[in-house]
Amino acid sequence: MDPTQATWIRDPLAIFADGAERGVVVKDGKIVELVGKGSEPATPNAITFDAGSHVVLPGLINTHHHFYQTLTRALPAALDRELFPWLQALYPVWARMTPDALDLGVTVAMSELLLSGCTTTTDHHYVFPAGLEDAVDIEVAAAKRLGIRVLLTRGSMNRSQKDGGLPPDSVVQDEDTILADSARVVAKHHQRGEDAMVQIALAPCSPFSVTTSLMRATAELAEKLDVRLHTHLAETEDENRFCEQMHNCRPLDYLEDCGWLNARTWLAHGIFFNAGEMKRLGKAKTTISHCACSNQILASGCCPVCEMEEAGVGIGLGVDGSASNDESNLMQEVRAAFLLQRARYGVTKVSHKDALRWATKGSAACVGRPELGEIAAGKAADLALFKLDELRFSGHGDPLAALVLCGAHRADRVMVGGKWVVLDGAIPGLDVTGLIRRHSAAARAMHAG
């Protein structure tokens, strides 16, 4: 498909937008027109794609992930553990990761995301054993091959077990190395503007794996380079206790002291903030990535999404690492978030449309990309089209509700910047069978040590 050619995505079965009953027209990578009920496109010479069997969504946006963890899904040593012992079981395995294994791991993660209707994804890569110094470069190359938009974070850890942290020495780096490489990957890869396909953010892993000096220096560097900031925060009560013991304050106080409480920052999890802290987050325009599946598998708790939104905090969705999810399917994450928050707040407070909103417009706010996550004139032509022709959907009434309630998990077509990157439920040119074989072999080698 030529993105410079106007294309009318015509007469969808349903569309997650107002005033677009007859679809949308895309051209030059943008949505140029919504076609309302009883109308015809005003855009001349548009070719037609018949969407009569499709439900059309804005491209879903994944706001938190660890791609490399596809290599350690359902690992026996890490099963049935809470966060801290779970990490301690996995760090030695992750330390054996090679560049080839990482390339396979991130390719699997991004492919799975694309096939689930995700058009933009973040990644939080913070493990840098010897030989894996170019991890972010490997991720950029894989994203370009697949055609997915990315906000890749240059993660970091510099507080190992000998300094009172959780990770072993083999996966941490010193502060000077981290800051130098952070500046390098931003200079080399970060694109600006509404058409950007690759962006970089800076992301110390968590308060229990980095020093205060690195937290502060990273915030200063992000401001200097004008890039976003990301970290885990308030994921578990253990983290709260750790922060209070080591820093004599709660995690959000520590974050603010380090210069992070601002609109540049989005945080993963946000389960254990109190009411006053939520108000502070809302005032600062700091956003939260809700990771429903991971939080349930690790039994971390439940993000108080409705209270957050009432306090003015923007909410997006993240699949989190494939070792704590254990999948990279954002459409399934929409359903999980809907069910978890519906159980917490009741039928009058949370609808399927809320969950779709979190994964689209809400997630766009997390990644600082207001041109994404919405079907409206002038927005990016990032779209996910789903068919309802599986047994799971038979007998449905409302097509949009069916996507969430009946458990959609695979998009039929996906468009990024006006280009089809998924056709008929497959990524053109991707040898899935070969990828699974090579990825599984790399995973077994890591597990064996």
Buried (B, 14 or more C-beta within 10 A) or exposed (E): EEBEEBBBBBBBBBBBBEBBBBBBBBBEBBBBBBBEEEBEBEBEEBEEBEBEBBBBBBBBBBBBBBBBBBBBBEBEEBEEBEBBEBBBBBBBBBBBBBBEBBBBBBBBBBBBBBBBBBBBBBBBBBBBBEEBEBBBBBBBEBBEBBBBBBBBBBBBBBBBEEEEBBBBEBBBBEBEBBBEBBBBBBEEBBEEEBEBBBBBBBBBBBBBBBBBEBBBBBBEBBEEBEBBBBBBBBBBBBBBEBBBEBBEEBBBBBBBBBBBBBEBBBBBBBBBBEEEBBBBBBEBBBBBBBBBBBBBBBEBBBBBBBBBBEBEBBBBBBBBBBBBBBBBBBBBBBBBBBBBBBEBBEEEEBBBEBBBBBBBBBBBBBBBBEBBBBBBEEBBBBBBBBBBEEEEBEEBEEBBBBBBBBBBBBBBBBBBBBBBBBEEEEBEEBEEEEBEEBBEEBBEBBBEE
